[in-house]
Amino acid sequence: MEEAWALLVERGLADLSLSELGRRLDTSAGHLSYYFGSKSGLLLELLRWSEGELAEQRALLLESDSSAEERLHSLCMLNFPRAAGDPRWLLWVELWPRVMREPALREAQLEFDAAWRADIARILGELTDEVDTLTQRVVALMEGLSVALLTGDSTLTVEQAWRHVKALLPATDQDTQRNTRR
């Protein structure tokens, strides 16, 4: 997966192919097709690999002793594209239209989205009783801002994106946040 990721970073999704990956790994595209089935299969495995790493980071973040707002900030920083053309986000952009036609991709997308939403909801539950509504708003805003960051919108920085998310949060005194951490 690391070599496939390196190829994705170097060349982008358009040039990510089983044959090029095979050349890099000194194996045949047919051999890789056996394991991945298709480019979509390779993309799915790359997504699982990438999201698995992020899930580990999120788990550590969620268990920290920081305030809910600080943990949400860290979660946003983990989620937002690190730069225009962030390969992790390019992978998602490539997968979104494919999920309409490929059930395995749709299943994975729903699973990963649910995990992110649950983590966000867990934090927001410390700030409000309106967890479902606020989670929908925060996730929608984060996704939209992420697309702007991914495409290099020069009017938006990652810190500005965070401030937009923060503006959705209910006013709280960090010392009086609901004590609902698990």
PyMOL commands that set and color helices and strands:
alter all, ss='L'
color gray80, all
select helices_A, chain A and resi 2-11+18-25+29-36+39-62+68-79+87-98+103-124+131-150+158-167+174-176
alter helices_A, ss='H'
color red, helices_A
deselect
rebuild
show_as cartoon
